[in-house]
């Protein structure tokens, strides 16, 4: 009875949000209302379902979309990227499917995992986010370790990330090497504190913690499975980082009983993930939209952009993190000699950082106007959370 009341109140809250015209789709308001009326709603709605939880600092939304597609598409899935309790409970309330694929914020993972008791957990990576809205990497990883110790889930884990390895119960691990390396947040051993040794793309510590041999890995453009078989990825979404995400997704699908080739065939249909990598029109010009919210994410995005004309938008709202000093942890020097469009509420902060990196910033508060000043070619729009959300809705370009 209480759950039924909670779902009814949640529906009213969603409708009120939409009618009010305050923006958004009402997912958060609905989820908050459900959880307030029945704090056990997530647990009750997850009961009897086989759940896959995906967490990590970067890549959650894309990997979750790939897994949902690999499992055949008929799953409960927080496809909008709402990955805290409110988004998770809304996704479960929206579907009666027996399988759920849920991306989960890294800080909220322990509480949500305890409620849904997942069959499979996917641990992608642990890197720095803005400290005014997150925690130190070691603290996040310790939360994962303590949580996973209480579960019996299979863990699809990134063997290349020392924090992930230290958090993962080895006896329940499926180790993956997604091909990407972010060493800046993994200088010291998460167990003993000594400096890690990084050699030949592998890491180890004197305390005997070391990179496990992967069961699945990215080799060139191929996924290599545990038997040594090669599978051409041929994804529709761009970038080497997404090939690595697909390796993790295929391993998770296999843990759920889906053949690797069947999983990959389904994943090739994914062309965007909640707006990420989607194609848009801005002032009559084609553009691809990319999210970059922290140093590791921005570095990956810049690799994906290549030589395409680039516009970067930076805000510093609560959802983004108020502190823009993280921009100095990004190697914008890779863009030296280029002209880059700069917009967003903190465009001056970004313009200074780019100038110091040898980049010519082209600053404009209006992205639509800025697009007309950029060199020819398909644009890349690269923004942190609040810019990305607005751009995704098409607000800057009234076409």
Secondary structure by P-SEA (a helix, b strand, c coil): caaaaaaaaaaaaaaaaaaacccccaaaaaaaaaaaaccaaaaaaacccbbbbbbcccaaaaaaaaaaaaacccccccccccccaaaaaaaaaaccccbbbbbbcccaaaaaaaaacccbbbbcbbbbccccccccaaaaaaaaaaaaaaccbbbbcccccaaaaaacccccccccccccccccccccccccccbbbbcccccccccccccccccccccccccccccbbbbbcccccccaaaaaaaaaaaaaaaaacccaaaaaaaaccccccccccbbbbcccbbbbbbbbccaaaaaaaaaaacccbbbbbbbbcccccccccccccccccccccbbbbbcccaaaaaaaaaaaacbbbbccccaaaaaaaccccbbbbbbcaaaaaaaaacccccc
